Amino acid sequence: MDFSLSEELEMVRSMVRDFAENEVEPSAALRDEDERFDRTLFDKMGELGLTGIPWDENYGGLGSDYLTYCLVVEELSRVCASTGITLSAHISLAGWPIYTFGTEEQKIRFLRPMAEGKKLGAYGLTEIASGSDASSMGTTAIRDGDHYILNGSKKFIINAGAAEIYIVFALTDTSQKHKGCSAFIVEKDTPGFTFGKKERKLGIRSSPTTEICFDNCRIPIENLLGSEGEGFKIAKRTLDGGRIGIAAQAVGIAQGALDVSLAYAKERKQFGKPIAQQQAIGFKLANMATKIEATRLLTYQAAWRESQGLSYGKESAYAKLFAGDTAMEVTVEAVQIFGGYGYTKAFPVERYMRDAKIAQIYGGTNEIQREIISRSLLAD
């Protein structure tokens, strides 16, 4: 069993780290403060080939794998979690279902421009009364000749407003609950498709999170993704992979917090010596580093299994659960290491702490991950 990264992966990591530190990090704090999404960063990721990492080259992708994708999300999130989740949602939540369930025509029409970074993707599942319980969905899509009439709304949609292509879930048979759920590809400029409230958030503030609304929105029948009634399966399988991206984001956040904490602890002196040499701080750093490495291995394992075509649902739940908790714990400790300065915006650790919290919530709360894992254990 070889745990080392290939030379190619190391080159990708180095390239993305350079991009993150030179293009993303300088504006991260100001974009967070202003709650401002910068489309030029996504455009630049497209130019680097990062917006279609795991997709085949004939669909405009890089032809790589999910481990490479995780490395990229981790490196971006190490300096800016908002940029990390922009790419993660674009690839794993919007691109993956088209790649996996889409027709050849849909892949050429929708996936290719997404992979090339010309169009941004988003994923619409959550509703006001339908979060972890997707069976309570209220959005409907009623067949009308060669169209579906879409009505309803979706809440907390990452990339909404900025994205051009949306994966939207709706009931095509309301009597069947989740078994009557279907998935659709919806384009931004479709009549009847509008944007509602933009959320003001605790963290990932430069990633847009907006409500999307449908009022007699006519969707061509050829935009049905998969078959009628297959939506719940598509949503569930998409979230399995999306959790790996969230885990990678959490690893990056935690690593960024450790990096700045270690640098600060080496320079900051108390009682005549650097605080890193004091056991209270040194042990905090040791615990942080150990948990990050454990989280990274869980995340890479899940990504590797997906790349190999193996089952990865349970492994993605392991990774997402542990990564979210680790990121929160590590960033809280980072603020503590910085003391009073950590509670101010003079250093990035308060932003890391705010960003970390969402990793315990979206993509299925950590309580849901424990439910997934426990059910898997009972089934085994």
DOTOR-766728 format. One record per residue (C-alpha): residue in one letter; y, z, x. Coordinates in steps of 0.001 Angstrom, whole numbers. Each point is the difference from the previous one (the first is absolute). Example, Ala and Ser with C-alpha at 12.3 -4.5 7.8 and 13.67 -1.06 7.14 Angstrom:
BEGIN
{res->a; v->-4500; w->7800; u->12300} $
{res->s; v->3440; w->-660; u->1370} $
END
This chain:
BEGIN
{res->m; v->0; w->0; u->0} $
{res->d; v->3255; w->-1188; u->1584} $
{res->f; v->3206; w->1768; u->-1062} $
{res->s; v->2289; w->-1958; u->2340} $
{res->l; v->2354; w->-2659; u->-1331} $
{res->s; v->-492; w->-3574; u->1145} $
{res->e; v->2518; w->-1628; u->2313} $
{res->e; v->1186; w->-2097; u->-2939} $
{res->l; v->621; w->3077; u->-2147} $
{res->e; v->1861; w->1716; u->2824} $
{res->m; v->2207; w->-3079; u->318} $
{res->v; v->728; w->73; u->-3737} $
{res->r; v->817; w->3716; u->157} $
{res->s; v->2359; w->-579; u->2932} $
{res->m; v->1737; w->-2894; u->-1741} $
{res->v; v->473; w->1896; u->-3257} $
{res->r; v->1148; w->3155; u->1790} $
{res->d; v->2641; w->-2045; u->1809} $
{res->f; v->1129; w->-1533; u->-3305} $
{res->a; v->15; w->3412; u->-1720} $
{res->e; v->1985; w->1755; u->2708} $
{res->n; v->2521; w->-2796; u->535} $
{res->e; v->404; w->-1540; u->-3465} $
{res->v; v->-1040; w->2654; u->-2536} $
{res->e; v->808; w->3420; u->1454} $
{res->p; v->3717; w->-511; u->814} $
{res->s; v->909; w->-358; u->-3687} $
{res->a; v->-2690; w->2267; u->-1495} $
{res->a; v->2167; w->3100; u->-508} $
{res->l; v->2923; w->-1940; u->-1479} $
{res->r; v->-2224; w->-2030; u->-2318} $
{res->d; v->-1571; w->3272; u->-1159} $
{res->e; v->3427; w->1540; u->-584} $
{res->d; v->1259; w->-3048; u->-1917} $
{res->e; v->-3307; w->-583; u->-1834} $
{res->r; v->256; w->-3593; u->1187} $
{res->f; v->-2828; w->-2527; u->256} $
{res->d; v->497; w->-2477; u->2847} $
{res->r; v->-1718; w->-3292; u->-825} $
{res->t; v->687; w->-1357; u->3478} $
{res->l; v->-2577; w->2435; u->1434} $
{res->f; v->-2675; w->-1443; u->-2285} $
{res->d; v->1107; w->-3501; u->961} $
{res->k; v->-381; w->876; u->3671} $
{res->m; v->-3459; w->1426; u->-643} $
{res->g; v->-841; w->-3331; u->-1582} $
{res->e; v->1160; w->-1833; u->3108} $
{res->l; v->-2292; w->2228; u->2087} $
{res->g; v->-2967; w->-802; u->-2257} $
{res->l; v->-280; w->3587; u->-1283} $
{res->t; v->347; w->-790; u->-3711} $
{res->g; v->-3415; w->-1655; u->-241} $
{res->i; v->-2035; w->1847; u->2622} $
{res->p; v->-3453; w->45; u->-1672} $
{res->w; v->187; w->-3342; u->-1858} $
{res->d; v->-1582; w->-3244; u->1171} $
{res->e; v->2188; w->-2403; u->1915} $
{res->n; v->-454; w->-2680; u->-2670} $
{res->y; v->1886; w->2356; u->-2362} $
{res->g; v->2787; w->574; u->2492} $
{res->g; v->-1488; w->3185; u->1427} $
{res->l; v->-662; w->1234; u->3494} $
{res->g; v->-3779; w->-57; u->-434} $
{res->s; v->-358; w->3548; u->1288} $
{res->d; v->-1517; w->3130; u->-1607} $
{res->y; v->853; w->3270; u->-1738} $
{res->l; v->-86; w->2081; u->3169} $
{res->t; v->2776; w->-2179; u->1412} $
{res->y; v->1875; w->423; u->-3280} $
{res->c; v->-322; w->3808; u->254} $
{res->l; v->1263; w->2; u->3576} $
{res->v; v->3063; w->-1958; u->-1097} $
{res->v; v->764; w->2279; u->-2972} $
{res->e; v->-459; w->3046; u->2240} $
{res->e; v->2404; w->-1277; u->2644} $
{res->l; v->2665; w->-931; u->-2554} $
{res->s; v->-342; w->3352; u->-1777} $
{res->r; v->320; w->1830; u->3312} $
{res->v; v->3717; w->-850; u->-103} $
{res->c; v->582; w->-866; u->-3677} $
{res->a; v->-2451; w->810; u->-2783} $
{res->s; v->1961; w->-2156; u->-2443} $
{res->t; v->-621; w->-3112; u->2072} $
{res->g; v->-3652; w->964; u->371} $
{res->i; v->-547; w->266; u->-3754} $
{res->t; v->1886; w->-3222; u->-679} $
{res->l; v->-2572; w->-1882; u->2067} $
{res->s; v->-2932; w->2094; u->-1221} $
{res->a; v->738; w->-595; u->-3691} $
{res->h; v->631; w->-3689; u->671} $
{res->i; v->-3352; w->-527; u->1729} $
{res->s; v->-2467; w->2448; u->-1508} $
{res->l; v->1325; w->362; u->-3558} $
{res->a; v->1466; w->-3430; u->-733} $
{res->g; v->-1719; w->-2374; u->2425} $
{res->w; v->-3520; w->1445; u->17} $
{res->p; v->-797; w->-510; u->-3715} $
{res->i; v->1175; w->-3621; u->155} $
{res->y; v->-2077; w->-605; u->3129} $
{res->t; v->-3072; w->1689; u->-1498} $
{res->f; v->128; w->-1021; u->-3672} $
{res->g; v->2381; w->-2952; u->-79} $
{res->t; v->-878; w->-3640; u->-508} $
{res->e; v->553; w->-2478; u->2802} $
{res->e; v->3106; w->-1246; u->-1797} $
{res->q; v->1360; w->3561; u->-308} $
{res->k; v->-601; w->661; u->3695} $
{res->i; v->1879; w->-3133; u->1007} $
{res->r; v->2831; w->508; u->-2468} $
{res->f; v->531; w->3761; u->322} $
{res->l; v->-1833; w->1422; u->3007} $
{res->r; v->1124; w->-2570; u->2542} $
{res->p; v->3765; w->648; u->-355} $
{res->m; v->-741; w->3735; u->30} $
{res->a; v->-2066; w->-279; u->3165} $
{res->e; v->2713; w->-2088; u->1643} $
{res->g; v->2620; w->2627; u->-865} $
{res->k; v->1936; w->-2346; u->-2273} $
{res->k; v->-704; w->2109; u->-3088} $
{res->l; v->-444; w->3753; u->-403} $
{res->g; v->-2693; w->1500; u->-2218} $
{res->a; v->-235; w->3051; u->-2275} $
{res->y; v->-2638; w->1710; u->-2163} $
{res->g; v->579; w->1257; u->-3543} $
{res->l; v->-2529; w->2476; u->-1404} $
{res->t; v->1711; w->3374; u->-591} $
{res->e; v->1780; w->755; u->-3293} $
{res->i; v->1920; w->3003; u->-1282} $
{res->a; v->-3065; w->1293; u->-1870} $
{res->s; v->-2571; w->-1671; u->2218} $
{res->g; v->-126; w->1163; u->3594} $
{res->s; v->-3346; w->1200; u->1303} $
{res->d; v->-1401; w->-642; u->-3501} $
{res->a; v->175; w->-3805; u->-88} $
{res->s; v->-1942; w->-51; u->-3283} $
{res->s; v->3184; w->1177; u->-1780} $
{res->m; v->1775; w->-3267; u->805} $
{res->g; v->2421; w->-1263; u->-2653} $
{res->t; v->1045; w->-3400; u->1364} $
{res->t; v->-1602; w->-2855; u->-1942} $
{res->a; v->-642; w->-3701; u->595} $
{res->i; v->-841; w->-1893; u->-3201} $
{res->r; v->-1428; w->-3505; u->252} $
{res->d; v->2180; w->-2700; u->-1592} $
{res->g; v->-1400; w->-3461; u->628} $
{res->d; v->278; w->-787; u->3689} $
{res->h; v->2110; w->3105; u->695} $
{res->y; v->-214; w->3787; u->-183} $
{res->i; v->2887; w->1958; u->-1538} $
{res->l; v->656; w->3003; u->2219} $
{res->n; v->1745; w->3097; u->-1396} $
{res->g; v->500; w->3429; u->1513} $
{res->s; v->1232; w->1548; u->3233} $
{res->k; v->-1228; w->1341; u->3327} $
{res->k; v->1397; w->2961; u->1910} $
{res->f; v->419; w->866; u->3698} $
{res->i; v->-651; w->-3541; u->1249} $
{res->i; v->352; w->-357; u->3779} $
{res->n; v->1931; w->-3104; u->1132} $
{res->a; v->1104; w->-670; u->-3608} $
{res->g; v->3252; w->-1867; u->-294} $
{res->a; v->-312; w->-1452; u->3482} $
{res->a; v->-3484; w->-1493; u->-511} $
{res->e; v->-578; w->-3478; u->-1389} $
{res->i; v->-3687; w->366; u->-959} $
{res->y; v->-1491; w->2852; u->-2072} $
{res->i; v->-3564; w->981; u->-852} $
{res->v; v->280; w->1478; u->-3504} $
{res->f; v->-2688; w->1691; u->-2095} $
{res->a; v->17; w->-117; u->-3796} $
{res->l; v->-2342; w->444; u->-2951} $
{res->t; v->-1282; w->-3286; u->-1417} $
{res->d; v->-2236; w->1928; u->-2396} $
{res->t; v->1541; w->3302; u->-1092} $
{res->s; v->-3194; w->1102; u->-1779} $
{res->q; v->-1917; w->129; u->3289} $
{res->k; v->2440; w->2226; u->1947} $
{res->h; v->-575; w->-481; u->3766} $
{res->k; v->-2818; w->-2472; u->-692} $
{res->g; v->2587; w->-2205; u->-1691} $
{res->c; v->2339; w->2; u->3002} $
{res->s; v->830; w->-3265; u->1771} $
{res->a; v->2049; w->-909; u->3087} $
{res->f; v->2779; w->-2580; u->230} $
{res->i; v->2133; w->-1601; u->2680} $
{res->v; v->3616; w->127; u->-1170} $
{res->e; v->2904; w->-1698; u->1746} $
{res->k; v->3397; w->1649; u->262} $
{res->d; v->1990; w->-2659; u->-1843} $
{res->t; v->-2282; w->-103; u->-3091} $
{res->p; v->2080; w->304; u->-3217} $
{res->g; v->-482; w->3386; u->-1621} $
{res->f; v->-667; w->1709; u->3334} $
{res->t; v->2776; w->2434; u->924} $
{res->f; v->542; w->3042; u->2188} $
{res->g; v->729; w->3489; u->-1281} $
{res->k; v->900; w->3200; u->1785} $
{res->k; v->6; w->83; u->3784} $
{res->e; v->-1319; w->3384; u->1093} $
{res->r; v->1968; w->2344; u->2246} $
{res->k; v->-2679; w->1603; u->2125} $
{res->l; v->-694; w->2882; u->2336} $
{res->g; v->-1431; w->-2289; u->2667} $
{res->i; v->-758; w->-3642; u->883} $
{res->r; v->3530; w->-559; u->-1244} $
{res->s; v->540; w->-3433; u->1551} $
{res->s; v->-3060; w->-1320; u->-1814} $
{res->p; v->1035; w->-1117; u->-3511} $
{res->t; v->-1891; w->1706; u->-2837} $
{res->t; v->989; w->-1399; u->-3370} $
{res->e; v->-1205; w->-242; u->-3591} $
{res->i; v->-1092; w->-3461; u->-1162} $
{res->c; v->276; w->-1007; u->-3668} $
{res->f; v->-1535; w->-2743; u->-2133} $
{res->d; v->1424; w->-1145; u->-3332} $
{res->n; v->-2010; w->-2870; u->-1486} $
{res->c; v->-519; w->-1270; u->3530} $
{res->r; v->-2077; w->-3207; u->-128} $
{res->i; v->-2586; w->-210; u->2777} $
{res->p; v->-1886; w->-3296; u->492} $
{res->i; v->-3742; w->339; u->-494} $
{res->e; v->-555; w->-1249; u->3547} $
{res->n; v->1716; w->3194; u->1240} $
{res->l; v->-2852; w->2146; u->-1301} $
{res->l; v->-1583; w->1607; u->3070} $
{res->g; v->-3763; w->125; u->-292} $
{res->s; v->-1385; w->87; u->-3544} $
{res->e; v->1171; w->1745; u->-3143} $
{res->g; v->-1172; w->3609; u->13} $
{res->e; v->-387; w->45; u->3795} $
{res->g; v->3353; w->1666; u->638} $
{res->f; v->-1213; w->3567; u->367} $
{res->k; v->-2578; w->-1047; u->2603} $
{res->i; v->2672; w->-1973; u->1880} $
{res->a; v->2395; w->2959; u->-113} $
{res->k; v->-2625; w->2469; u->1189} $
{res->r; v->-1200; w->-2151; u->2887} $
{res->t; v->3577; w->-796; u->1005} $
{res->l; v->862; w->3697; u->144} $
{res->d; v->-3052; w->682; u->2192} $
{res->g; v->1504; w->-2238; u->2665} $
{res->g; v->3550; w->1115; u->-722} $
{res->r; v->-967; w->3555; u->923} $
{res->i; v->-874; w->-1157; u->3488} $
{res->g; v->3523; w->-1366; u->379} $
{res->i; v->1467; w->3280; u->-1262} $
{res->a; v->-2165; w->1904; u->2481} $
{res->a; v->1295; w->-2230; u->2806} $
{res->q; v->3553; w->652; u->-1164} $
{res->a; v->-652; w->3756; u->48} $
{res->v; v->-1463; w->-209; u->3523} $
{res->g; v->3144; w->-1798; u->1144} $
{res->i; v->2314; w->2557; u->-1599} $
{res->a; v->-1908; w->2875; u->1576} $
{res->q; v->-98; w->-1684; u->3396} $
{res->g; v->3734; w->-655; u->-101} $
{res->a; v->625; w->3653; u->-828} $
{res->l; v->-2231; w->1129; u->2864} $
{res->d; v->1669; w->-2384; u->2463} $
{res->v; v->3516; w->1286; u->-657} $
{res->s; v->-1193; w->3623; u->-171} $
{res->l; v->-1724; w->-224; u->3368} $
{res->a; v->3029; w->-1613; u->1621} $
{res->y; v->2295; w->2661; u->-1472} $
{res->a; v->-2311; w->2867; u->986} $
{res->k; v->-26; w->-1189; u->3613} $
{res->e; v->3803; w->-51; u->170} $
{res->r; v->985; w->2971; u->-2179} $
{res->k; v->94; w->3264; u->1955} $
{res->q; v->-319; w->3531; u->-1336} $
{res->f; v->-408; w->3127; u->2113} $
{res->g; v->419; w->-2066; u->3143} $
{res->k; v->-2746; w->-2594; u->-490} $
{res->p; v->-775; w->-3044; u->-2192} $
{res->i; v->-1302; w->1087; u->-3399} $
{res->a; v->-3021; w->-2320; u->487} $
{res->q; v->-1260; w->2533; u->2539} $
{res->q; v->129; w->2824; u->-2518} $
{res->q; v->-3348; w->613; u->-1648} $
{res->a; v->1427; w->86; u->-3520} $
{res->i; v->1382; w->-3525; u->391} $
{res->g; v->-2727; w->-1336; u->2287} $
{res->f; v->-2690; w->940; u->-2525} $
{res->k; v->1949; w->-1672; u->-2804} $
{res->l; v->136; w->-3215; u->2024} $
{res->a; v->-3714; w->227; u->796} $
{res->n; v->-910; w->445; u->-3666} $
{res->m; v->2256; w->-2876; u->-1011} $
{res->a; v->-1496; w->-2359; u->2568} $
{res->t; v->-3585; w->937; u->-885} $
{res->k; v->457; w->-574; u->-3721} $
{res->i; v->1774; w->-3308; u->573} $
{res->e; v->-2846; w->-1247; u->2165} $
{res->a; v->-2586; w->1061; u->-2592} $
{res->t; v->2000; w->-1756; u->-2705} $
{res->r; v->334; w->-3135; u->2094} $
{res->l; v->-3766; w->-193; u->498} $
{res->l; v->-665; w->401; u->-3736} $
{res->t; v->2530; w->-2735; u->-738} $
{res->y; v->-1323; w->-2417; u->2616} $
{res->q; v->-3555; w->607; u->-1242} $
{res->a; v->962; w->-973; u->-3555} $
{res->a; v->1899; w->-3073; u->1239} $
{res->w; v->-2926; w->-1034; u->2201} $
{res->r; v->-2434; w->317; u->-2896} $
{res->e; v->2199; w->-2178; u->-2189} $
{res->s; v->248; w->-2578; u->2791} $
{res->q; v->-3790; w->3; u->369} $
{res->g; v->-575; w->-542; u->-3706} $
{res->l; v->-1534; w->3458; u->-434} $
{res->s; v->706; w->2438; u->-2836} $
{res->y; v->3153; w->1983; u->701} $
{res->g; v->1045; w->1710; u->-3256} $
{res->k; v->-1102; w->3479; u->1033} $
{res->e; v->1254; w->-503; u->3572} $
{res->s; v->3426; w->-1105; u->-1228} $
{res->a; v->162; w->3150; u->-2150} $
{res->y; v->-918; w->2141; u->3021} $
{res->a; v->2721; w->-1675; u->2058} $
{res->k; v->2709; w->96; u->-2646} $
{res->l; v->-668; w->3639; u->-904} $
{res->f; v->-61; w->1291; u->3564} $
{res->a; v->2865; w->-2211; u->1148} $
{res->g; v->2345; w->1080; u->-2784} $
{res->d; v->-661; w->3681; u->603} $
{res->t; v->261; w->-429; u->3772} $
{res->a; v->3301; w->-1890; u->-166} $
{res->m; v->1502; w->2703; u->-2205} $
{res->e; v->-1237; w->2826; u->2226} $
{res->v; v->1044; w->-1680; u->3243} $
{res->t; v->3501; w->-871; u->-1201} $
{res->v; v->617; w->3521; u->-1314} $
{res->e; v->-1011; w->1347; u->3416} $
{res->a; v->2286; w->-2560; u->1661} $
{res->v; v->2966; w->1315; u->-1976} $
{res->q; v->-985; w->3537; u->1026} $
{res->i; v->-130; w->-973; u->3676} $
{res->f; v->3528; w->-1386; u->-216} $
{res->g; v->1192; w->3176; u->-1697} $
{res->g; v->3443; w->-278; u->-1557} $
{res->y; v->430; w->-3525; u->1374} $
{res->g; v->-3141; w->-1053; u->-1845} $
{res->y; v->1662; w->842; u->-3288} $
{res->t; v->2866; w->-2380; u->726} $
{res->k; v->251; w->-3774; u->181} $
{res->a; v->801; w->188; u->3694} $
{res->f; v->-3686; w->-660; u->705} $
{res->p; v->-2537; w->-2125; u->-1917} $
{res->v; v->-2514; w->2763; u->-752} $
{res->e; v->1550; w->880; u->-3368} $
{res->r; v->-396; w->-3667; u->-995} $
{res->y; v->-3609; w->3; u->1196} $
{res->m; v->-670; w->3092; u->-2119} $
{res->r; v->1556; w->-1571; u->-3098} $
{res->d; v->-1909; w->-3243; u->586} $
{res->a; v->-3320; w->1773; u->522} $
{res->k; v->-164; w->1546; u->-3466} $
{res->i; v->-562; w->-3292; u->-1804} $
{res->a; v->-3238; w->-575; u->1925} $
{res->q; v->-1506; w->2857; u->-2021} $
{res->i; v->1063; w->-1627; u->-3271} $
{res->y; v->-70; w->-3790; u->-245} $
{res->g; v->-3119; w->-2126; u->198} $
{res->g; v->-1739; w->2769; u->-1955} $
{res->t; v->1043; w->3615; u->523} $
{res->n; v->-1949; w->2086; u->2479} $
{res->e; v->-1484; w->1838; u->-2966} $
{res->i; v->-1401; w->-3347; u->-1176} $
{res->q; v->-1370; w->-660; u->3506} $
{res->r; v->-1874; w->3295; u->-145} $
{res->e; v->-1395; w->-1046; u->-3375} $
{res->i; v->-1143; w->-3349; u->1453} $
{res->i; v->-1643; w->1699; u->2969} $
{res->s; v->-1691; w->2694; u->-2070} $
{res->r; v->-1416; w->-2578; u->-2425} $
{res->s; v->-1289; w->-2026; u->2930} $
{res->l; v->-1702; w->3066; u->1458} $
{res->l; v->-1644; w->795; u->-3337} $
{res->a; v->-1138; w->-3595; u->-374} $
{res->d; v->-1524; w->54; u->3480} $
END
